[in-house]
Amino acid sequence: MAINKAMRIALKALSYPDIDVKKNYKLHRQVNNVAHPYIKPKYKIWDHKIAGADHEIPVRVFLPPDIPEAEPPRVMIFFHGGGWVIGNIDSYSNVCANMARQTKALVVSVDYRLAPEYRFPCALEDCYAVTREIFLDSTIFGVEAENITIIGDSAGGNLAAAVSIMARDRGEFSVSKQILIYPSTYNDHSDENGFLSIKEYGQDYLLTSKRIRDYMDLYISSEEDLNNPYLAPLIAEDLSDQPKTLIITAEYDPLRDEGEAYGKKLKEKGNTVEVYRMKNALHGFFVLPKHFVHVKRSYELINRFLKS
């Protein structure tokens, strides 16, 4: 259903254009945790820690209720959204439990360090360390590398894309498939950045362009980071040897065009890419309850992609 006048008024009220995320990021975390509470699960989970360079990285493993005998076992490594500033494995547990159910895959959710306490590239290095561990030690889950997929939404989609580039650059392992849900891929979210979606949907559609800029200011260590392709994959000159990619964007999302531009650039560099724009959807739809039409459609696309 398209966004009608009454819904537009409600969205404008919910977009909180005057709240300074940089000054109130801790409040945003609290609100996010209340909005997405961790409830004692009815599903099978396993909390674990994976060694990073100088600390341990918490992960939560979600077991699918059943695995079809005719299909090979799969692992999905998930990086949550939240502008690199909010979100955690608790607030995304319902999302990941549903992911395990819908895909019949074992889902590993990564509780990477958050900015501004830990700025770029801390979150990326955490995600890379977990992904590296799973790819290089086949005994952990007993799954072949070609059946391991990395997936993330929003800032998590940014991290997934960056992990794939970093894996190619470091030569330690190769990601075969990645799924990017309305990812952040660029370094400029002003109205002058050239993307129509920023200008059209950068206000009054829940996620504002100002909020994106605030999150990125909290994430970067210095202005020089903005020119780093690990922070903004779209500016990467070398996008060769990237995974088979599925990108899902949202129609009314300021990040829509940069996500689709990333898919186009990947394809131009010789990679296999599918890009799907979710009609009438807002940024953040992937965390909605499983019965929502956009969530159902996303898993139709994801399952088709995983089996292709």
Summary of the structure (lengths in Angstrom):
residues: 308
radius of gyration: 18.1
end to end distance: 29.7
largest distance: 54.5
contacts: 1049
relative contact order: 0.13
helix: 41%
strand: 18%
